[in-house]
Each structure stands twice: as C-alpha cells, then as structure tokens.
Amino acid sequence: MELTSPPPLRSCLYECTVMHHRLSPREHQFRYRIFMFSLDLDEIDSVAKRVLGFSRNRFNLYSFRDKDHLDLGKPTIRENLTAWLAENNYQLPSESRIQLVTLPRVLGYIFNPVSFYFCSDSTGAPLCAIVQVGNTFREMKPYLIREQSGHNFFRLITPKHFYVSPFSELDLAFDFKLKIPDDLLDLHIDDRCGNDRVLLSALTGKKVPLTSLRLAWLTLKFPLITLKVIALIHWQAFLLWLKRLPVYRKEERPDLQRDLYHPHASIASKNP
C-alpha cells in the first residue's frame, strides 16, 4: 500500500523587521527583528497536528486561541470574522480563503499590536483585507479595507478613533498600505495629521516554511517574541518621555475612541 504525503500547507512564517519612525513633534526611529505566523484559517488544526510546539486553544510553546482575536461569541475565528463582516455589510463567498498574519501566544502570553487578515476567493483572487489593531489596554479595533487599490495592493486612509500611544493625538488618521503577502511581506501603517505624515510604521520580511524544524530555529533566534514586543514598546515609550513629547491621556477624549472590542474601564461607561 502506497502512503501519500499530506498536501503542502498554505500557512507559513515570515522572518520580519519592524520599523517605527516618528517625524513629529520630535524625530525618533527604531527597528527590531521578530517572526510572524501567517495562518490559513481553514488549516489551523492541520498546522497543530503537523508542527511540534504549536497548538490550537490549548497551552503550548506557541498556541493560537480563537478568542484572542475578534470575538462575537462564535466558536471559531472564521465564524467570528464572517459575522463581523456581515455586520459591516460585507459578505464573503462560501469558498473564500482567509490568511491571518499574526502573533500567537508564547507560553500562554499574548500581546499583538496588529494582525492582518487577507481574504480571497477560491481561485486566490483578492477580495478584502482587515487590519486588527490592539493596544496595551487589551483593547482591539478592526478596520475593513473593501477593495484593492492597484494590483495586489490594499490602501485605506481612515480616522483612527482608537488610542494606541500616549504620545499620539487621537484625532489622527491611519494610512494603511498593504501589499498582499507572497514570498515577501510588505505592510505599512502611517499616522496622518491632515495631509502630513507624523509617524511611519512598517512590517517587512521574507517567507519561510512553517515546519517543526524551522519553528525551532526561529525560537532560538527570536525567543519569547510576545514578551520582546511588549518590553520594547515600554522601552521606546520611556525614551519618548525622556525627549519630553506631549502626553495624551486615554480618558481625556472618549469621544474619539469608537467601535472597540474589550473597551477599557476608562471609557467603557462613557462610550459603550
């Protein structure tokens, strides 16, 4: 009896560089290296079976928990995302594919500044993108980009209406510029004040296979990535404080914090 090999995974890893460049009111720039998971939502269980150290909805070195993302009370992330899109008057075809670029839990700890969903039809043709932004208050806000802006490219300029950093005003706009991931990752999120860019952010990298061996190597190369990310965020915030940048407190403008998931107590009662 001839044994057949399982089909190759559409899920993969990206070895990445994160870049932030603040232009105003004072210049400040930094870069750091991490790796990200790119998971096909229909094969997360298959990844858990084939990749050592990765699990779904249970503890492991790396664990993907559906509830860590959009949670509308449905059992799976795909069902929750489909429900959220329907609430926003967008219907995915039944045979659609969804690829999620994100960080999982590492030894049970999760912090995800941003995740990206790329939706396509059964042939791989792009349909829409969703950017899921998080902050250190554990709040989450998704942004839907309904149409491409050029070949394999999504773009949207939209009011933030979300508190991300104490050193950024709340009445800014996000400028999302997303190339659909392939062998390379090239995702940009800028902060705009009118026509002026005040903060540039980029996530760029190269694709590598999602295998047990590759995951073990990247774990040695970039250990405890979620802890690294949260530690670096606080370190850079301290450096900005030393530069005497203006501080904007979260509770000052609840009117500019809208459509959040898991809203913090500072605004939950004022902006349900």
N, C-alpha and C positions, 0 to 999 in steps of 0.2 A: 504494500500500500504506500503510495507516494504522499509525503507530507507537503502541504502547501504553506508558504510563508504568509504571514498576515500582511495586509496591504500597508503601504507606507503611510505614515502619519502626515496629515496636513499641519498639525501643530508643530511648533519649533521653538527655538530660543533665539534671542538677539543679544549679542555682546555689545554694550551701548556706552556712549558718552552722554552725560547730562551737562548742559551748558546754561548758565544764567548770566545775563549781562544787564545790569541796571544802568540806565542812561541818565535818569533824573530822579531826585534833585541832586544826587551825587553819584558819580560813576562807581560801580562795584561789579566785579566779574569773578566767577569761579566755574570750575569744571570738576566732575568726578566720574568714575567708571563703575558701572553695575552691569547686571544682565537682567533681561525681562523674559517672561514667558509669553508666547503667542499661541493661544489655545483655540482650536475649533470647538465650539460649544457642543457639537454633537459627538465628540470623541474624547471628552474629558475622562469618562470611565475607562476607555481603552488606554489612555495615557497612564492612568493609575495602575492598570494591570501590567503594563509593559515597562514602566520606568521605576526603578528602585528609588525609594526615598520620596515618592510623590503619592499623595492620596487625595481623595475627594471626601469632604465632610467628616474627616476623622484626623486625629493627630498624626503628624509625621514630621520629618525634617522639612519638607515642603508640603503644604496642604492647601487645596483650593476649597473654600467654603462658599456655597451659593449665597448665603445670607450676607457675605461681606460686600456684595455689590447691590444693584437695585433690588429692593425687597418690597414687593407688593403683596406678599402673602402667598405667592405661588410656590410650588415645590422646588422648581429649578430656576437657574439664572435665565435660561432661554425663555421659559414661560413668563417670568417677570419682565424681561426686556420686551417681549411681544406685547404684553399688557400695557407697558408704559408707552410704547409706540402707538398703540391703539388709542390711548388717552390723548395723544398728541396728533391724532388724525393721520396716522401713517400705518399702512397695512403691508406687512411683509408677505411675499408669496410663501405657500406652504413648503416648498422645496428649497427655501433660501438657506444660505450658509452664513454663519456669523463667526468671525475671528476676533478674539479678545486679546489685546496686548496689555499685560498687567503684571503686578507682583502678587505672589501667593503669600500665605502665612509662612513664616520661618520659625520653626519650633514653637508654633502657636501664636506668634506675634505678627500683627498685621499693621502696616501703615502704607497707604497707597496714595501719593499726591495726585496721580492722574492715571486713568485707564482709557483705552481706546477700543471701541467696537467698530468693525468694518463689516457691513452686510452686503452680500452679493446674491445673485440668483443661482440657479442650479448649474449654469454654464460658467460661473465665475464673474459675470458682468457686474460691476459695482452698482449698488442701489443707494445706500446712505451710510453715514458714519455718526457715531455718538461718542462724545467726549465726556467722561465721568470724572469730575474734579472733586478732590477731597481736601480737607484742611485738618489742622491739629486739634480741632474741637470735635473731630469724628463726624463732622457734617459732610454731606455729599450733594452735588448738584450735577445733573446730566444736561448736556447741550446737544441738540439734534441738528445735523447738517444734512439737509434733504436731498441735495443734488450735487453732482460734480461741478467743479469749476476748472474745466480743462481735462485733458486725458489723464486718467488715473490719479486725480487730484481733487481734494475737497477743500473749500475755503468758506469761512463764515466770520464776519465781524458782528458782534452782538454785545449788549451791555452785560457786565459780569453779574451784577446783583448777587454777589457772593463774597464773603470775607475770607480771603486767602492769607494775607500777610498784614501784620500791624504796620508795615512800612509802605503800604499802598492804599491810596484813597479808594473808596467804594464806588465812586461814580465813574470808574474807568470802563473800557470795553475790552473784551477778549478778541484777539485776531487769530483764529485757528487756520493754519496752513498745513494740510496733511497729505502726504503722498501715500497712496495705498501700498502697504508693505509688500515687498517681494524679497529679493536677495539682500536688499538694503532697507534700513529703517530711516525715515526722514520726516520727523514730525515737529512742528513749530507752534508755539503759543506765545504771542506777544501781548503786552498790555498797552492800550492806546488811551491817550487823553486827547480827544478830538482827532485831528489828523497826525498828531505826534506820537511816536512810539516812545514809551518810557521804560519798558522792560522787555528784553528779548529772552526767550527760553526755547531750547531745542533738545530733542532726544534723537540721536542718530546712532546707527550701528549696523552690524552685519549679521546675517542669518547663519545659524549653526544648527545641526540636527538635535532634536530632543531625544536623547538616549541616556541610559543609566550612566555610561562612561563619561559622556560629555557633561552631564549634570554634576557628577562627582568632581570633575576637573574645575568647573566654574565655581563650585562650592569652595574649593581650596583657594582659587584665585580671588574670589569675592565673597568672603564668609559673612554670614549674618546680614544680608543685604537690607532687609527692612529696618534693622537697628542702625545700620550705617546711614540710611537715608534720613531717619528722624534725628540722629545725632548731628549730621551735617546741617540740617535745617536750623537747628537751635544754635549751632556754632556760627553760622553765617548771620543769623539774627543778632547775635551778640556783637559781631563785627560791625553790622549796620548801626546798632545802638551806639557803639563807640564813635562812629562817624557822625553822630548826632542827627540822624534822619528824623523827620517828624513821625510821631507815633499816632496811629488812628485806632481808637478802641472799638471793639466789636459792638458794644452796647450803645454806641453813640448814634448809629444810623440803622436801626432795624428795618426801616422802610426800603433800604437798598439791599436787603437780603431776602430773596424770594424763592419760592418753589424748592425748598431744601428738603432733603431726607435726613432724618435723625437731627432735627434742629436743636441747638444748644439752649440751655435754660435761659441764657441771657436774652434770647429773642423769641423763644417758643411761645410764651404767653402773649407777646406783643404782635407776633406775626405767624399765626397758626397755619 
